[in-house]
Amino acid sequence: MTKLIAQTAGPAVAQGPSPYSQLVVLGLMLAGMYFLLIAPQRKKQKETEKMLAALESGDEVITTGGIYGTITNVKDDRFVIRISDSTKIEVGKAFVQGVVKKSSGGDTKSS
């Protein structure tokens, strides 16, 4: 003989979060990643491009390889840098890390 057990309706099961709230959370995470990672990197890249465009002969620079020198000639895609009295090297513009000392050649105006 088989017993049949009647099932009664249990408590109402709450549904999970709506798909729209999940999209909002994902969008907020992407926006946060943009402001924490991408925006500062783009700002730094623009500052580097501005610094490279302002370099001229006589500026003392340091390369990414740690070589200090003075720019003697500016070409389209590279700089000629004097690293000692008789040694000059050509360095790609992307390999100049920073300016150690700006030349004062262009600032000869008297006030």
C-alpha positions in Angstrom: 0.0 0.0 0.0 1.3 3.4 -1.0 1.0 6.4 1.3 0.4 9.8 -0.3 1.5 12.8 1.6 -0.1 16.1 0.7 2.2 18.9 0.4 1.2 22.3 1.7 2.4 25.5 0.2 5.5 26.7 2.1 6.5 30.3 2.8 7.0 32.5 -0.2 10.5 32.4 -1.6 12.0 35.8 -2.1 13.4 36.4 -5.6 17.0 37.4 -6.1 18.1 40.9 -7.1 16.7 42.3 -10.3 18.9 42.2 -13.4 18.8 46.0 -13.5 20.5 46.4 -10.1 23.2 44.0 -11.3 23.8 46.1 -14.3 24.0 49.3 -12.2 26.6 47.6 -9.9 28.6 46.5 -12.9 28.5 50.0 -14.4 29.6 51.6 -11.1 32.6 49.1 -11.0 33.6 50.0 -14.5 33.4 53.7 -13.8 35.5 53.2 -10.7 38.1 51.3 -12.6 38.3 54.1 -15.2 38.8 56.8 -12.6 41.3 54.8 -10.6 43.4 53.3 -13.5 42.8 54.8 -16.9 42.4 58.5 -16.2 45.6 59.0 -14.2 47.6 57.0 -16.8 46.2 59.3 -19.7 47.1 62.4 -17.6 50.6 61.2 -17.1 51.0 60.4 -20.8 49.8 63.9 -21.8 52.3 65.5 -19.3 55.1 63.4 -20.8 54.2 64.4 -24.3 54.1 68.0 -23.3 57.6 67.7 -21.6 59.1 66.1 -24.7 57.7 68.8 -27.0 59.2 71.5 -24.8 62.7 70.0 -24.8 65.4 72.0 -26.7 69.1 72.2 -27.1 71.0 72.8 -23.9 68.5 71.0 -21.6 69.9 68.4 -19.3 67.9 65.1 -19.4 68.0 61.6 -18.0 67.1 58.6 -20.2 65.1 55.5 -19.1 68.5 53.7 -19.0 69.8 56.1 -16.4 72.1 58.1 -18.7 72.5 61.8 -17.9 73.4 64.2 -20.7 72.8 67.5 -22.4 70.7 67.8 -25.6 72.8 69.2 -28.4 70.4 68.6 -31.3 66.7 67.9 -31.7 65.5 65.8 -34.6 62.0 64.7 -35.6 62.1 61.4 -33.8 65.2 61.5 -31.6 67.6 63.7 -29.6 71.4 63.9 -29.9 72.7 63.9 -26.4 76.2 64.8 -25.2 77.2 62.5 -22.3 80.8 63.6 -22.1 83.1 66.0 -23.8 83.7 63.8 -26.8 80.8 61.4 -26.7 77.4 62.0 -28.3 74.6 59.5 -28.6 71.2 59.5 -30.4 68.3 58.6 -28.3 64.7 58.1 -29.3 62.3 60.7 -27.9 60.4 58.0 -26.1 63.5 57.0 -24.1 63.9 60.4 -22.4 62.5 60.0 -18.9 62.7 63.5 -17.5 64.4 66.9 -17.4 67.1 67.4 -14.9 67.7 71.1 -15.7 66.2 73.4 -18.3 68.5 75.5 -20.3 68.2 79.3 -19.7 69.0 80.2 -23.3 65.4 81.1 -24.2 64.8 83.2 -21.1 67.1 86.2 -21.9 64.3 88.8 -21.7 64.9 91.7 -19.3 62.0 93.1 -17.3 
